[in-house]
Amino acid sequence: MIDQPKHKNYQLESKGYQIRPSIKQPESVAIIGGGIASACLAYALTKKQIAVTLYCKDAEIAQGASSNHVGALFPLIHQQVDEISLFYQQAFWHALKCYQGLHNKGYTFSHDWCGLLEISYKIVLEKRQGIFEQSSPWPEELITSVNAEQASVLAGITLKHGGLFMPNAGWIAPAELVQQLFSAAAATQYLTIKNRTDVTALHQQSDRSWQLETTKGPINEEVVIFCGGAESIKLNIIDELPLTSVRGQITTMATNDHIKNLSTVICHKGYLTPAHQQQHCIGATFEKNSFDITATNAGDQYNLTMLEKCLPKLIPWSEQDITSSKARLRCMTPDHLPMVGAMPNITKHKKVYAHLAKDKNWRYQEPAPVIKNLYILTGLGARGLCSAPLLADILAADLTGGEYPIGKQELFNLSPNRFIIRDIIRRKFL
Ligand SMILES: Cc1cc2nc3c(=O)[nH]c(=O)nc-3n(C[C@H](O)[C@H](O)[C@H](O)COP(=O)(O)OP(=O)(O)OC[C@H]3O[C@@H](n4cnc5c(N)ncnc54)[C@H](O)[C@@H]3O)c2cc1C
């Protein structure tokens, strides 16, 4: 495992728009959510004795994207060291530590750190694997190349291809994990959960606190944190962020003698998980700009066809073996990194940093204009199980003035105002 450096005085060297606004630690906050993002955040904040009220529109928590039967915990790693890979490898170790720590405290959830195999099922992936073999910038405990024979031993079934193996990755039952994170947060006595409370609008008051318009009537809160995922990207104010929804459907399949011994998660174009409660998850579809969470036959067909195409004749599954299907929404950002931090005041950004359109290196001292008392933790895309604990600790550091677990450039890569800064530099508003 790679030790992560601590970053304390990074603000001294930053450009103004990279500086994270410091605030007086709030005694209480409101979180809009109910999934893994809000669960990790509630856990992180209540441990620091900040009272959290969670507003969730559903009758129970973990009904959105975090409700799948099984999800894979693994980082997004490219063959070169880039911003995305660096973030996800840090997030991955952070998540493992957080989840294992939770489990060790007695908050148990179904999981198996059984490893994950990215199968090189086509030539372009074999070439990629070759590059990893010759000069991988990553340690073997993160990702390593294996041939077909080794892959078959690791997977417990015969595979025709080798691939890239992540020995510490695995699978988790996300809804159970979310439940346990909230239970651990509730044990601090600092958590209140308000279910069936749909936040339909945000209104800032003259004292900069918030009035939430909800299906249970108006509610006043001082500090609000949006962890609502894709379902609420059209909420006012939040709708100014470049967030999109990508629908995904997974299909659960009954196990059989061909696949029951599968002992690692397999990723191809989609994924296939080991048996949990006699079922395997296959998926997932990827449908941009859809908000429809009705599972369809076409979605199941797609998942079965994709599996057969990438791993032909591996498992003789047909539609009769389907045990359930579920469609939910991924919340995506344009650069595939999540968003965490203060909500930027976009109109003021355009004015304050206008000169960046002429000189992108202009060293502005002015701190980023933000919408006071509103924070964002969203855009977790297709890797929320991996990224949520690190993002939660970053936001906890924002709110408590604590040490950040990552460096200043990496923090800016996750900051919600990065997009407006990039747009100004690209002269989008001239
Ligand atoms: C098909 C599919 C497969 C996936 N597989 C994996 C995987 O294998 N590994 C992985 O790491 N990730 C996977 N993901 C992605 C992962 O599920 C998400 O990144 C993660 O669940 C996002 O968590 P979240 O808390 O941000 O959002 P959600 O889990 O969607 O939670 C949002 C919550 O906010 C509540 N809410 C929303 N709006 C409001 C409002 N206005 N008022 C009150 N409450 C509100 C909702 O009720 C919900 O509880 C998958 C996603 C899909 C769709």
The ligand as a Tripos MOL2 file, in Angstrom:
@<TRIPOS>MOLECULE
LIG
   53    58     1     0     0
SMALL
NO_CHARGES

@<TRIPOS>ATOM
      1 C1        -25.9730   -0.0950  -13.0710 C.3       1 LIG1
      2 C2        -24.9090    0.5080  -12.2300 C.ar      1 LIG1
      3 C3        -23.8130   -0.2610  -11.8510 C.ar      1 LIG1
      4 C4        -22.8040    0.2980  -11.0670 C.ar      1 LIG1
      5 N1        -21.7500   -0.4870  -10.6740 N.ar      1 LIG1
      6 C5        -20.7990    0.0410   -9.8600 C.ar      1 LIG1
      7 C6        -19.7270   -0.7540   -9.3890 C.ar      1 LIG1
      8 O1        -19.6350   -1.9430   -9.6660 O.2       1 LIG1
      9 N2        -18.7980   -0.1660   -8.5990 N.ar      1 LIG1
     10 C7        -18.8640    1.1640   -8.2440 C.ar      1 LIG1
     11 O2        -17.9840    1.6470   -7.5230 O.2       1 LIG1
     12 N3        -19.8860    1.9280   -8.6730 N.ar      1 LIG1
     13 C8        -20.8360    1.3930   -9.4780 C.ar      1 LIG1
     14 N4        -21.8580    2.1770   -9.9160 N.ar      1 LIG1
     15 C9        -21.8470    3.5910   -9.5620 C.3       1 LIG1
     16 C10       -22.2970    3.7900   -8.1240 C.3       1 LIG1
     17 O3        -23.4670    3.0650   -7.9250 O.3       1 LIG1
     18 C11       -22.4960    5.2840   -7.8970 C.3       1 LIG1
     19 O4        -21.2940    5.9800   -8.1750 O.3       1 LIG1
     20 C12       -22.8830    5.5850   -6.4510 C.3       1 LIG1
     21 O5        -23.8730    4.7160   -5.9960 O.3       1 LIG1
     22 C13       -23.3640    7.0210   -6.3520 C.3       1 LIG1
     23 O6        -23.7160    7.2610   -5.0240 O.3       1 LIG1
     24 P1        -24.4340    8.6000   -4.5900 P.3       1 LIG1
     25 O7        -24.5960    8.5350   -3.1200 O.co2     1 LIG1
     26 O8        -23.7160    9.7520   -5.1850 O.co2     1 LIG1
     27 O9        -25.8390    8.5680   -5.3320 O.3       1 LIG1
     28 P2        -27.1120    7.6310   -5.0680 P.3       1 LIG1
     29 O10       -26.7300    6.2950   -4.5860 O.co2     1 LIG1
     30 O11       -27.9370    7.7210   -6.3050 O.co2     1 LIG1
     31 O12       -27.8350    8.3440   -3.8740 O.3       1 LIG1
     32 C14       -28.5190    9.5530   -4.0290 C.3       1 LIG1
     33 C15       -29.5230    9.6290   -2.9060 C.3       1 LIG1
     34 O13       -30.0360   10.9390   -2.8200 O.3       1 LIG1
     35 C16       -31.4240   10.8900   -2.6580 C.3       1 LIG1
     36 N5        -31.9460   12.1180   -3.2730 N.ar      1 LIG1
     37 C17       -31.6970   12.5420   -4.5280 C.ar      1 LIG1
     38 N6        -32.2850   13.7170   -4.7330 N.ar      1 LIG1
     39 C18       -32.9280   14.0490   -3.5910 C.ar      1 LIG1
     40 C19       -33.7210   15.1450   -3.2000 C.ar      1 LIG1
     41 N7        -33.9570   16.1570   -4.0360 N.pl3     1 LIG1
     42 N8        -34.2390   15.1670   -1.9590 N.ar      1 LIG1
     43 C20       -33.9920   14.1420   -1.1010 C.ar      1 LIG1
     44 N9        -33.2520   13.0740   -1.4260 N.ar      1 LIG1
     45 C21       -32.7130   13.0160   -2.6570 C.ar      1 LIG1
     46 C22       -31.8720    9.6430   -3.3770 C.3       1 LIG1
     47 O14       -33.0700    9.1740   -2.8410 O.3       1 LIG1
     48 C23       -30.7070    8.7020   -3.0920 C.3       1 LIG1
     49 O15       -30.9000    8.0040   -1.8890 O.3       1 LIG1
     50 C24       -22.8900    1.6480  -10.6720 C.ar      1 LIG1
     51 C25       -23.9990    2.4180  -11.0390 C.ar      1 LIG1
     52 C26       -25.0140    1.8490  -11.7950 C.ar      1 LIG1
     53 C27       -26.2070    2.6820  -12.1550 C.3       1 LIG1
@<TRIPOS>BOND
     1     1     2 1
     2     2     3 ar
     3     2    52 ar
     4     3     4 ar
     5     4     5 ar
     6     4    50 ar
     7     5     6 ar
     8     6     7 ar
     9     6    13 1
    10     7     8 2
    11     7     9 ar
    12     9    10 ar
    13    10    11 2
    14    10    12 ar
    15    12    13 ar
    16    13    14 ar
    17    14    15 1
    18    14    50 ar
    19    15    16 1
    20    16    17 1
    21    16    18 1
    22    18    19 1
    23    18    20 1
    24    20    21 1
    25    20    22 1
    26    22    23 1
    27    23    24 1
    28    24    25 2
    29    24    26 1
    30    24    27 1
    31    27    28 1
    32    28    29 2
    33    28    30 1
    34    28    31 1
    35    31    32 1
    36    32    33 1
    37    33    34 1
    38    33    48 1
    39    34    35 1
    40    35    36 1
    41    35    46 1
    42    36    37 ar
    43    36    45 ar
    44    37    38 ar
    45    38    39 ar
    46    39    40 ar
    47    39    45 ar
    48    40    41 1
    49    40    42 ar
    50    42    43 ar
    51    43    44 ar
    52    44    45 ar
    53    46    47 1
    54    46    48 1
    55    48    49 1
    56    50    51 ar
    57    51    52 ar
    58    52    53 1
@<TRIPOS>SUBSTRUCTURE
     1 LIG1         1 GROUP 0 **** ****
